[in-house]
Amino acid sequence: MKKSIGICCFYGNWSIEEKLVLAKEAGFTGFEIDLSEDGPVNLKSTPEELKSFRLLAKKHGLELSGLMSFLYWGANAASADPAVRDNAAKILAREIECAEQLGIDTILAVPGAVGVDFIPGAETVRYDLAYERATEFIKAALPAAEKAGVTIAVENVWNKFLLSPMEMRAFVDQFGSKNVGVYFDVANTLAFGYPEHWIEILGSRIKRVHFKDYRRNVGTTDGFCDLLSGDVHWPAVMAALHKVGYDGWIAAEMIPPVPFYKHCPEVLIHTTSRAMDAILAL
């Protein structure tokens, strides 16, 4: 398995090149970037800018391991509002375009939300309608993804949707395409399940993995915590990953976007790397 770190882990006031340097110094070989409104990979990035960023990562000995986006939290692909759904479709289309130009073969997609507790005033969508709209959302983008050689990987997130591994499996399988898979987040299952069960049930559908930890007794997004300090049963998780033959990228994703460390935030990058080494050795 290959060790990566997501850009969301960097809380310091660093340039993108400084983040890449710190990631390499800490022992990571991959870097997960995000599609944002104003970051190094954004909705308006030109092919030349994307090429420049790809070369910058290569210069520092890092491979771009994946592409995700927080923009989906403001664009529910299952919304009752066609304009909101159209915005989500544009985000997904842009992810595919950027991934192809960056040499990234897998992107993270949030196919829609039934509800989102941590976003005040978030729309609530009836579950069956969310499923229908999420299916159409992925189906519409699939031809472009297949042409670009990019896999759309659906992540299990706190969206009150696709709440079991069997439902996630059925959702992915309905497309009958190798270009649809799962971007599996270990800790996101802790509030209502066991990640090792998800891994064994999803098997080869898992195309990328996110590592973070979670404390069940907190019960909110404040429960996310440093690796090895929460309730994830890491030996069981690693046994399950080995059992299904997963050997791809694993990216650390330390969220929510508030500092775990109020001072010296670079320490988080180094401690995360050390924790991942220990976990991967299990």
C-alpha positions in Angstrom: 0.0 0.0 0.0 1.2 3.5 -0.8 1.1 6.4 1.7 -0.4 9.8 0.8 -1.6 12.8 2.6 -4.5 15.1 1.7 -4.1 18.9 1.3 -6.8 19.3 4.0 -4.3 18.2 6.6 -2.2 21.4 6.2 -3.4 24.1 8.6 -0.4 26.3 8.5 -0.1 29.4 6.4 2.1 27.7 3.8 2.3 28.0 0.0 1.5 24.9 -2.0 5.2 24.2 -2.7 5.9 24.4 1.1 3.1 21.9 1.7 4.6 19.5 -0.9 8.1 19.9 0.7 6.7 19.2 4.2 4.8 16.2 2.9 8.0 14.7 1.4 10.1 15.5 4.5 7.5 13.7 6.6 7.8 10.5 4.6 4.8 10.6 2.2 5.2 9.5 -1.4 1.7 10.8 -2.5 -0.3 14.0 -2.3 -4.0 14.2 -2.5 -5.2 17.5 -4.0 -8.6 19.1 -4.0 -10.6 20.9 -6.6 -11.5 24.3 -5.1 -12.5 27.7 -6.1 -9.1 29.3 -5.6 -6.5 26.7 -4.9 -3.8 25.3 -7.1 -6.4 23.1 -8.8 -9.6 25.1 -9.3 -12.6 25.5 -11.4 -10.8 27.9 -13.8 -7.3 26.3 -13.9 -5.8 26.3 -17.4 -4.1 23.3 -18.9 -0.8 25.1 -18.5 -1.5 25.7 -14.8 -2.4 22.1 -14.2 0.7 20.9 -16.0 2.8 23.3 -13.9 1.3 21.9 -10.7 1.9 18.3 -11.8 5.5 19.1 -12.5 5.9 20.8 -9.2 4.7 17.7 -7.3 7.0 15.6 -9.4 9.9 18.0 -8.7 9.5 17.2 -5.0 9.2 13.5 -5.5 5.5 13.2 -4.9 2.8 11.5 -7.0 -0.6 13.0 -7.1 -2.6 10.2 -5.6 -6.2 11.4 -5.9 -8.5 14.4 -6.5 -11.4 15.3 -4.2 -13.5 18.4 -3.6 -15.2 20.1 -0.7 -17.4 22.0 -3.2 -20.0 19.2 -3.1 -21.1 20.3 0.3 -22.5 23.4 -1.3 -23.9 21.6 -4.3 -26.1 18.6 -3.4 -26.3 16.4 -6.5 -29.6 15.0 -5.1 -31.2 18.4 -4.5 -34.8 19.1 -5.5 -33.4 22.3 -7.2 -32.3 21.5 -10.8 -29.9 24.5 -10.7 -28.1 23.0 -7.6 -27.9 19.6 -9.3 -26.5 21.2 -12.4 -23.8 22.9 -10.3 -22.9 19.5 -8.8 -22.7 18.0 -12.3 -20.3 20.8 -13.3 -18.0 20.1 -10.3 -17.9 16.4 -11.2 -17.2 17.2 -14.9 -14.4 19.5 -13.9 -12.9 16.9 -11.6 -12.7 14.5 -14.5 -11.1 17.1 -16.7 -8.5 18.1 -14.1 -7.7 14.5 -13.2 -7.0 13.6 -16.8 -4.6 16.5 -17.2 -3.0 15.8 -13.8 -2.4 12.1 -14.5 -4.8 11.1 -11.7 -6.8 8.0 -12.4 -9.4 8.2 -9.5 -11.5 11.1 -8.2 -13.7 11.4 -5.2 -17.4 12.1 -5.7 -20.2 12.8 -3.3 -23.3 11.6 -5.2 -25.8 13.5 -3.1 -27.1 14.0 0.4 -30.3 13.1 2.2 -29.3 15.6 4.9 -26.2 17.1 6.4 -26.3 17.9 10.1 -23.1 19.9 10.2 -24.3 22.4 7.6 -26.9 24.8 9.0 -30.0 25.0 6.9 -29.0 22.1 4.7 -31.7 20.8 2.4 -33.4 17.5 3.4 -34.1 15.2 0.5 -36.4 12.1 0.6 -34.2 9.0 0.5 -35.6 7.3 -2.6 -35.5 10.6 -4.5 -31.9 11.1 -3.5 -31.0 7.6 -4.7 -32.6 8.3 -8.1 -30.9 11.6 -8.6 -27.6 10.3 -7.3 -27.8 7.5 -9.9 -28.5 9.9 -12.7 -25.7 12.2 -11.5 -23.1 9.4 -11.8 -24.6 7.9 -15.0 -24.5 11.3 -16.8 -20.8 11.7 -16.0 -19.7 8.2 -16.8 -19.1 8.5 -20.5 -16.7 11.3 -19.9 -14.9 9.4 -17.2 -14.6 6.3 -19.3 -13.2 8.4 -22.2 -10.7 10.1 -19.9 -9.7 6.8 -18.1 -10.8 8.2 -14.8 -12.6 6.3 -12.1 -15.5 8.0 -10.3 -15.1 6.8 -6.7 -18.1 7.4 -4.4 -17.1 8.2 -0.8 -19.0 7.2 2.3 -19.6 10.5 4.0 -21.9 12.0 6.7 -24.7 12.6 4.2 -27.3 10.2 5.6 -27.1 8.3 2.3 -25.6 4.9 1.3 -25.5 4.0 5.0 -24.5 0.3 4.7 -21.8 -1.5 2.8 -24.4 -3.6 1.0 -26.2 -0.5 -0.2 -23.0 1.1 -1.3 -22.1 -2.1 -3.2 -25.5 -2.2 -5.0 -25.2 1.5 -5.9 -21.8 1.0 -7.5 -22.7 -2.3 -9.2 -25.7 -0.9 -10.9 -23.5 1.1 -13.4 -21.7 -2.1 -14.6 -18.6 -0.1 -15.2 -15.0 -0.4 -14.0 -14.9 3.4 -13.9 -17.2 3.5 -10.9 -15.9 2.5 -7.5 -15.6 3.5 -3.8 -13.4 6.1 -2.1 -13.6 4.4 1.3 -13.2 6.4 4.4 -12.3 4.3 7.4 -13.4 6.6 10.2 -16.6 7.8 8.6 -18.2 4.4 9.4 -17.5 4.5 13.1 -20.6 6.3 14.2 -22.9 3.5 12.8 -20.8 0.5 11.8 -17.4 -1.2 11.5 -14.9 -0.3 8.7 -13.6 -3.9 8.5 -17.0 -5.1 7.6 -17.3 -2.5 4.8 -13.9 -3.4 3.4 -14.7 -7.1 3.1 -18.1 -6.5 1.6 -16.9 -3.9 -0.9 -13.7 -5.7 -1.8 -12.3 -4.8 -5.2 -14.7 -1.9 -5.6 -12.5 0.1 -3.2 -10.3 2.3 -5.4 -8.9 4.6 -2.8 -8.8 4.7 1.0 -8.9 7.6 3.5 -7.4 7.2 7.0 -8.6 9.2 10.0 -9.7 8.2 13.4 -12.9 8.9 15.4 -14.2 8.7 19.0 -17.6 7.2 19.1 -18.6 8.7 22.5 -18.4 12.2 21.0 -20.9 11.5 18.3 -20.4 14.7 16.3 -17.7 15.9 13.8 -15.7 16.9 16.9 -15.1 13.2 17.4 -12.5 13.0 14.6 -9.1 12.8 16.0 -5.4 11.9 15.5 -4.7 8.5 14.1 -4.4 5.9 16.8 -6.2 8.1 19.3 -9.8 7.0 18.5 -11.9 3.9 18.3 -10.9 2.5 14.9 -9.8 -1.1 15.3 -6.7 -0.7 13.1 -5.5 -4.4 13.3 -9.0 -5.5 12.0 -8.9 -2.8 9.3 -5.5 -3.8 8.0 -6.4 -7.5 8.1 -9.5 -6.7 6.0 -7.5 -4.6 3.5 -5.0 -7.5 3.1 -7.8 -10.0 2.8 -9.4 -8.2 -0.2 -6.0 -7.6 -1.8 -6.0 -3.8 -1.6 -2.6 -2.4 -2.4 -3.3 1.1 -3.6 -3.1 4.6 -2.2 -4.1 5.4 1.4 -4.4 9.1 2.1 -4.5 10.7 5.5 -7.5 13.1 5.8 -7.4 14.9 9.1 -10.6 16.8 9.5 -12.7 18.8 10.4 -10.9 21.9 9.0 -9.9 23.4 12.4 -6.4 23.0 13.8 -5.8 19.8 15.8 -2.6 21.6 16.9 -3.0 25.3 17.8 0.8 25.7 17.6 3.5 24.2 15.4 0.9 22.6 12.9 3.7 21.0 11.0 3.9 18.5 13.8 0.6 17.1 12.7 2.1 16.1 9.3 5.0 14.2 10.9 2.9 12.5 13.6 0.3 11.4 11.0 3.1 9.9 8.9 4.5 8.0 11.9 1.0 6.8 12.8 0.4 5.6 9.3 3.7 3.7 9.3 2.7 1.9 12.4 -0.8 1.1 11.1 0.5 -0.1 7.7 2.9 -2.4 9.5 0.1 -4.3 11.3 
